[in-house]
Amino acid sequence: MVKVGLVQMSCTKEPKENLQKAIGKVREAAAKGAQIICLQELFTSLYFCDVEDYENFKLAEPIPGPSTEALSAVAAELGVVIIASLFEKRTNGIYHNTTAVLDADGKYLGKYRKMHIPDDPGYYEKFYFTPGDLGYKVFQTKFARIGVLICWDQWYPEAARITALMDAEILFYPTAIGWASSQEVDTNTEQYNAWQTIQRSHAVANGIHVVSVNRVGDEGPMKFWGGSFVANPFGKLLYKASHDQEEVHVQDIDLNKTDSYRTHWPFLRDRRIDSYQPITKRFIDEEN
């Protein structure tokens, strides 16, 4: 059994305040027994990608860097694994949307750089982030072998599949997504349901637990929809957070169930890997 902590919180424009708030929430999760604690996407700031503003590059930091150092100390003190999504400055002019993983002894295990970068109204991430170049990643922590993907990666079954094939035992998605205040209620509801459904499908297709951690609160024209959740390998919701409240939740996950689910529904056994070459094409038409 592994106890997974989800931290769903609102943010302010002050990075230091957000970091200290997150540390407080990590302590709260640890006090509830959490062993692996996941923070939401870009938790040290407001979601700045709603505008294209060069000033926002000042929010970036190296990884490892100040935030990972602070969180490493907390991880070591509490004996917990921390999954921390940060704005990485790699060098002058190259920035990434990156998640660092810190083991229960405080050791920095490495980072995953977001592979799929959106560019939509309110989500101008291509202005800020260079697409990830580290490939898909898994991290052997004290408590489990975990895979980490980030937000827009959620919509791509290929990313979940590859990470699962690297023997991830749990798939984590730090995320920042919400409703536009200008949209109709029905549209907002459909979007949230689609977001949850696609991730639950990754749990089913790969026979592993999926943990999705989203932010909450109003930021400009965006109302982040919270709704963080844990799904088991059949897609059953073991936990679902509210849409408008900060929450710290600890969920028991039985890793032994993965074998049972994969044995009874052996999707990985029956994969026709000899037939999948066309998936590497942008589109299958006469021109390719």
ROTOR-935263 format. One line per field, with one value per residue (C-alpha): residue number from 1; residue in one letter; chain; z, x, y. Coordinates in steps of 0.05 Angstrom, whole numbers, plus 5000, padded with zeros to 4 digits. Last residue first. Example, Ala and Ser with C-alpha at 12.3 -4.5 7.8 and 13.67 -1.06 7.14 Angstrom:
2
fifi <- (2 / 1);
nuza <- (S / A);
kevex <- (A / A);
z <- (5143 / 5156);
x <- (5273 / 5246);
y <- (4979 / 4910);
***
This chain:
288
fifi <- (288 / 287 / 286 / 285 / 284 / 283 / 282 / 281 / 280 / 279 / 278 / 277 / 276 / 275 / 274 / 273 / 272 / 271 / 270 / 269 / 268 / 267 / 266 / 265 / 264 / 263 / 262 / 261 / 260 / 259 / 258 / 257 / 256 / 255 / 254 / 253 / 252 / 251 / 250 / 249 / 248 / 247 / 246 / 245 / 244 / 243 / 242 / 241 / 240 / 239 / 238 / 237 / 236 / 235 / 234 / 233 / 232 / 231 / 230 / 229 / 228 / 227 / 226 / 225 / 224 / 223 / 222 / 221 / 220 / 219 / 218 / 217 / 216 / 215 / 214 / 213 / 212 / 211 / 210 / 209 / 208 / 207 / 206 / 205 / 204 / 203 / 202 / 201 / 200 / 199 / 198 / 197 / 196 / 195 / 194 / 193 / 192 / 191 / 190 / 189 / 188 / 187 / 186 / 185 / 184 / 183 / 182 / 181 / 180 / 179 / 178 / 177 / 176 / 175 / 174 / 173 / 172 / 171 / 170 / 169 / 168 / 167 / 166 / 165 / 164 / 163 / 162 / 161 / 160 / 159 / 158 / 157 / 156 / 155 / 154 / 153 / 152 / 151 / 150 / 149 / 148 / 147 / 146 / 145 / 144 / 143 / 142 / 141 / 140 / 139 / 138 / 137 / 136 / 135 / 134 / 133 / 132 / 131 / 130 / 129 / 128 / 127 / 126 / 125 / 124 / 123 / 122 / 121 / 120 / 119 / 118 / 117 / 116 / 115 / 114 / 113 / 112 / 111 / 110 / 109 / 108 / 107 / 106 / 105 / 104 / 103 / 102 / 101 / 100 / 99 / 98 / 97 / 96 / 95 / 94 / 93 / 92 / 91 / 90 / 89 / 88 / 87 / 86 / 85 / 84 / 83 / 82 / 81 / 80 / 79 / 78 / 77 / 76 / 75 / 74 / 73 / 72 / 71 / 70 / 69 / 68 / 67 / 66 / 65 / 64 / 63 / 62 / 61 / 60 / 59 / 58 / 57 / 56 / 55 / 54 / 53 / 52 / 51 / 50 / 49 / 48 / 47 / 46 / 45 / 44 / 43 / 42 / 41 / 40 / 39 / 38 / 37 / 36 / 35 / 34 / 33 / 32 / 31 / 30 / 29 / 28 / 27 / 26 / 25 / 24 / 23 / 22 / 21 / 20 / 19 / 18 / 17 / 16 / 15 / 14 / 13 / 12 / 11 / 10 / 9 / 8 / 7 / 6 / 5 / 4 / 3 / 2 / 1);
nuza <- (N / E / E / D / I / F / R / K / T / I / P / Q / Y / S / D / I / R / R / D / R / L / F / P / W / H / T / R / Y / S / D / T / K / N / L / D / I / D / Q / V / H / V / E / E / Q / D / H / S / A / K / Y / L / L / K / G / F / P / N / A / V / F / S / G / G / W / F / K / M / P / G / E / D / G / V / R / N / V / S / V / V / H / I / G / N / A / V / A / H / S / R / Q / I / T / Q / W / A / N / Y / Q / E / T / N / T / D / V / E / Q / S / S / A / W / G / I / A / T / P / Y / F / L / I / E / A / D / M / L / A / T / I / R / A / A / E / P / Y / W / Q / D / W / C / I / L / V / G / I / R / A / F / K / T / Q / F / V / K / Y / G / L / D / G / P / T / F / Y / F / K / E / Y / Y / G / P / D / D / P / I / H / M / K / R / Y / K / G / L / Y / K / G / D / A / D / L / V / A / T / T / N / H / Y / I / G / N / T / R / K / E / F / L / S / A / I / I / V / V / G / L / E / A / A / V / A / S / L / A / E / T / S / P / G / P / I / P / E / A / L / K / F / N / E / Y / D / E / V / D / C / F / Y / L / S / T / F / L / E / Q / L / C / I / I / Q / A / G / K / A / A / A / E / R / V / K / G / I / A / K / Q / L / N / E / K / P / E / K / T / C / S / M / Q / V / L / G / V / K / V / M);
kevex <- (A / A / A / A / A / A / A / A / A / A / A / A / A / A / A / A / A / A / A / A / A / A / A / A / A / A / A / A / A / A / A / A / A / A / A / A / A / A / A / A / A / A / A / A / A / A / A / A / A / A / A / A / A / A / A / A / A / A / A / A / A / A / A / A / A / A / A / A / A / A / A / A / A / A / A / A / A / A / A / A / A / A / A / A / A / A / A / A / A / A / A / A / A / A / A / A / A / A / A / A / A / A / A / A / A / A / A / A / A / A / A / A / A / A / A / A / A / A / A / A / A / A / A / A / A / A / A / A / A / A / A / A / A / A / A / A / A / A / A / A / A / A / A / A / A / A / A / A / A / A / A / A / A / A / A / A / A / A / A / A / A / A / A / A / A / A / A / A / A / A / A / A / A / A / A / A / A / A / A / A / A / A / A / A / A / A / A / A / A / A / A / A / A / A / A / A / A / A / A / A / A / A / A / A / A / A / A / A / A / A / A / A / A / A / A / A / A / A / A / A / A / A / A / A / A / A / A / A / A / A / A / A / A / A / A / A / A / A / A / A / A / A / A / A / A / A / A / A / A / A / A / A / A / A / A / A / A / A / A / A / A / A / A / A / A / A / A / A / A / A / A / A / A / A / A / A / A / A / A / A / A / A / A / A / A / A / A / A);
z <- (4067 / 4015 / 4005 / 4076 / 4146 / 4189 / 4231 / 4223 / 4282 / 4293 / 4226 / 4257 / 4302 / 4267 / 4294 / 4364 / 4362 / 4436 / 4464 / 4526 / 4545 / 4542 / 4588 / 4622 / 4676 / 4684 / 4678 / 4732 / 4779 / 4767 / 4780 / 4844 / 4880 / 4878 / 4929 / 4933 / 4997 / 4984 / 5024 / 5010 / 5019 / 4992 / 4971 / 4952 / 4888 / 4842 / 4897 / 4899 / 4871 / 4904 / 4888 / 4820 / 4782 / 4718 / 4719 / 4739 / 4798 / 4790 / 4836 / 4830 / 4828 / 4812 / 4817 / 4764 / 4755 / 4742 / 4687 / 4666 / 4716 / 4764 / 4804 / 4847 / 4843 / 4819 / 4792 / 4815 / 4774 / 4802 / 4755 / 4780 / 4731 / 4682 / 4620 / 4580 / 4643 / 4677 / 4612 / 4603 / 4671 / 4643 / 4581 / 4623 / 4673 / 4620 / 4579 / 4640 / 4655 / 4583 / 4581 / 4646 / 4620 / 4556 / 4594 / 4640 / 4580 / 4569 / 4584 / 4654 / 4621 / 4659 / 4685 / 4675 / 4713 / 4719 / 4757 / 4726 / 4763 / 4736 / 4788 / 4779 / 4722 / 4686 / 4626 / 4587 / 4632 / 4611 / 4538 / 4545 / 4582 / 4530 / 4471 / 4502 / 4492 / 4526 / 4593 / 4563 / 4564 / 4641 / 4658 / 4658 / 4715 / 4722 / 4789 / 4815 / 4886 / 4959 / 4963 / 4894 / 4827 / 4777 / 4709 / 4649 / 4580 / 4534 / 4559 / 4504 / 4530 / 4486 / 4497 / 4541 / 4546 / 4482 / 4468 / 4533 / 4511 / 4550 / 4556 / 4482 / 4458 / 4448 / 4481 / 4494 / 4493 / 4520 / 4590 / 4618 / 4669 / 4724 / 4766 / 4830 / 4876 / 4942 / 5002 / 5038 / 5016 / 4943 / 4906 / 4837 / 4794 / 4744 / 4686 / 4641 / 4603 / 4587 / 4537 / 4523 / 4572 / 4601 / 4629 / 4665 / 4692 / 4712 / 4766 / 4781 / 4845 / 4861 / 4933 / 4964 / 5039 / 5099 / 5135 / 5146 / 5081 / 5040 / 5075 / 5060 / 4988 / 4983 / 5000 / 4953 / 4898 / 4904 / 4904 / 4846 / 4815 / 4768 / 4750 / 4761 / 4722 / 4749 / 4712 / 4647 / 4667 / 4649 / 4575 / 4575 / 4531 / 4572 / 4603 / 4610 / 4679 / 4719 / 4785 / 4817 / 4856 / 4839 / 4766 / 4758 / 4821 / 4878 / 4887 / 4953 / 4958 / 5029 / 5057 / 5129 / 5148 / 5179 / 5113 / 5077 / 5126 / 5120 / 5044 / 5052 / 5094 / 5042 / 4988 / 5028 / 5036 / 4961 / 4945 / 4991 / 4962 / 4892 / 4905 / 4851 / 4891 / 4886 / 4901 / 4925 / 4909 / 4944 / 4931 / 4978 / 4959 / 5011 / 4983 / 5000);
x <- (5064 / 5026 / 4972 / 4945 / 4960 / 4971 / 5031 / 5064 / 5094 / 5028 / 5037 / 5088 / 5036 / 5024 / 5082 / 5067 / 5002 / 4985 / 4952 / 4995 / 4990 / 4915 / 4910 / 4844 / 4842 / 4918 / 4928 / 4876 / 4906 / 4977 / 4958 / 4922 / 4989 / 4999 / 4944 / 4934 / 4912 / 4891 / 4912 / 4874 / 4893 / 4838 / 4829 / 4757 / 4720 / 4713 / 4712 / 4760 / 4748 / 4772 / 4773 / 4743 / 4739 / 4779 / 4790 / 4863 / 4842 / 4828 / 4851 / 4823 / 4833 / 4768 / 4800 / 4763 / 4809 / 4764 / 4797 / 4782 / 4832 / 4853 / 4796 / 4810 / 4833 / 4895 / 4895 / 4925 / 4913 / 4932 / 4925 / 4929 / 4954 / 4925 / 4950 / 4886 / 4843 / 4886 / 4895 / 4819 / 4812 / 4855 / 4812 / 4749 / 4771 / 4788 / 4726 / 4682 / 4715 / 4703 / 4631 / 4616 / 4647 / 4607 / 4543 / 4557 / 4567 / 4634 / 4656 / 4682 / 4732 / 4734 / 4797 / 4864 / 4929 / 4958 / 5005 / 4992 / 5018 / 5020 / 5030 / 5069 / 5112 / 5143 / 5173 / 5114 / 5070 / 5108 / 5101 / 5027 / 5013 / 5050 / 5016 / 4948 / 4955 / 4905 / 4939 / 5004 / 4969 / 4975 / 5044 / 5068 / 5102 / 5114 / 5126 / 5164 / 5139 / 5155 / 5228 / 5226 / 5245 / 5229 / 5199 / 5210 / 5184 / 5233 / 5286 / 5274 / 5213 / 5181 / 5209 / 5162 / 5143 / 5108 / 5087 / 5048 / 4996 / 4939 / 4885 / 4866 / 4902 / 4975 / 4989 / 5058 / 5063 / 5129 / 5131 / 5201 / 5211 / 5262 / 5312 / 5319 / 5337 / 5352 / 5312 / 5312 / 5241 / 5258 / 5250 / 5219 / 5223 / 5169 / 5186 / 5152 / 5214 / 5254 / 5309 / 5326 / 5384 / 5395 / 5352 / 5304 / 5251 / 5181 / 5163 / 5121 / 5141 / 5130 / 5151 / 5169 / 5162 / 5208 / 5184 / 5252 / 5281 / 5222 / 5223 / 5297 / 5286 / 5229 / 5273 / 5328 / 5278 / 5252 / 5320 / 5350 / 5356 / 5326 / 5341 / 5289 / 5233 / 5189 / 5230 / 5203 / 5137 / 5163 / 5163 / 5087 / 5044 / 4981 / 4942 / 5009 / 5019 / 4982 / 4993 / 5058 / 5096 / 5046 / 5067 / 5027 / 4996 / 5034 / 5040 / 5057 / 5084 / 5084 / 5021 / 5003 / 4955 / 5013 / 5049 / 4990 / 4990 / 5065 / 5058 / 5003 / 5050 / 5104 / 5055 / 5037 / 5111 / 5122 / 5060 / 5081 / 5151 / 5123 / 5079 / 5025 / 4977 / 4957 / 4898 / 4906 / 4897 / 4950 / 4943 / 4977 / 4989 / 4992 / 5023 / 5000);
y <- (5215 / 5254 / 5202 / 5210 / 5186 / 5246 / 5269 / 5201 / 5162 / 5126 / 5092 / 5044 / 5012 / 4945 / 4903 / 4927 / 4889 / 4897 / 4835 / 4826 / 4899 / 4898 / 4837 / 4852 / 4798 / 4795 / 4870 / 4883 / 4831 / 4854 / 4927 / 4907 / 4898 / 4973 / 4984 / 5059 / 5094 / 5166 / 5227 / 5292 / 5365 / 5409 / 5481 / 5493 / 5512 / 5451 / 5399 / 5341 / 5271 / 5207 / 5133 / 5146 / 5080 / 5080 / 5005 / 5014 / 5060 / 5133 / 5189 / 5259 / 5334 / 5371 / 5439 / 5480 / 5539 / 5599 / 5639 / 5710 / 5738 / 5683 / 5653 / 5593 / 5520 / 5483 / 5413 / 5347 / 5284 / 5216 / 5155 / 5084 / 5031 / 4981 / 5017 / 5024 / 5032 / 5085 / 5122 / 5121 / 5155 / 5210 / 5219 / 5218 / 5272 / 5323 / 5305 / 5315 / 5382 / 5405 / 5382 / 5419 / 5483 / 5479 / 5467 / 5526 / 5572 / 5604 / 5675 / 5657 / 5611 / 5546 / 5514 / 5480 / 5478 / 5408 / 5361 / 5293 / 5232 / 5160 / 5105 / 5040 / 5065 / 5007 / 5043 / 5015 / 5059 / 5121 / 5101 / 5089 / 5153 / 5195 / 5158 / 5168 / 5243 / 5289 / 5290 / 5316 / 5384 / 5381 / 5351 / 5279 / 5242 / 5167 / 5135 / 5075 / 5069 / 5082 / 5101 / 5132 / 5102 / 5157 / 5148 / 5194 / 5209 / 5243 / 5292 / 5343 / 5379 / 5431 / 5502 / 5540 / 5613 / 5637 / 5565 / 5567 / 5617 / 5585 / 5638 / 5632 / 5570 / 5550 / 5484 / 5451 / 5375 / 5349 / 5378 / 5370 / 5315 / 5323 / 5285 / 5246 / 5304 / 5271 / 5296 / 5229 / 5216 / 5229 / 5294 / 5295 / 5357 / 5377 / 5423 / 5474 / 5495 / 5558 / 5573 / 5646 / 5651 / 5582 / 5526 / 5571 / 5524 / 5543 / 5492 / 5430 / 5395 / 5321 / 5310 / 5242 / 5240 / 5228 / 5290 / 5323 / 5296 / 5320 / 5388 / 5398 / 5376 / 5426 / 5485 / 5462 / 5447 / 5518 / 5551 / 5512 / 5444 / 5464 / 5535 / 5590 / 5623 / 5679 / 5732 / 5703 / 5735 / 5804 / 5783 / 5784 / 5739 / 5731 / 5672 / 5638 / 5670 / 5617 / 5652 / 5633 / 5580 / 5525 / 5518 / 5453 / 5425 / 5392 / 5317 / 5284 / 5212 / 5183 / 5214 / 5196 / 5252 / 5291 / 5284 / 5316 / 5375 / 5383 / 5384 / 5436 / 5480 / 5472 / 5493 / 5556 / 5571 / 5564 / 5605 / 5662 / 5662 / 5665 / 5726 / 5734 / 5691 / 5618 / 5572 / 5501 / 5427 / 5385 / 5311 / 5261 / 5188 / 5133 / 5070 / 5000);
***
